[in-house]
Amino acid sequence: MKKNILLIEDDQFLQQLYQELLVQEGYSVTVSGEGNDAENKILSNKWDLVLLDIILPGKNGFDILDAVTKKINHIPFPIVFLTNLDSNQDDKKKLEKARDYWIKSNMSPPEFTKRVNAIFKSS
């Protein structure tokens, strides 16, 4: 059965790149590029993985994760932040609320694919 991934990324180039990489790996991918829409999408479906950008139009990724955790006591799927933030201490604490966070600028397409596949191998 195909794994369902929600990709929340507002950069059109990265959104298309990540979506194509995931589809090539056999995943079913839903995309969103807007923060206000993302929270509803997270809550409206059963995902196997959510890849959540932090800097988004509307709500940012930190606010989205906080809102989702208030509505769902135990989130049954991993949420991974995607970021290019140069993290200060406050941001690092916020990043640690997710299962993991990946620095987009440090991640080649093969590395991205490898990390996603590793999540499913470990679960």
Secondary structure, DSSP 4 states (H G I P E B T S, - for coil): -PPEEEEE---HHHHHHHHHHHHHTT-EEEEE--HHHHHHHHHTS--SEEEEESS-SSS-HHHHHHHHHHH-SS-SS-EEEEE-----HHHHHHHTTSSEEEEGGG--HHHHHHHHHHHHHH-
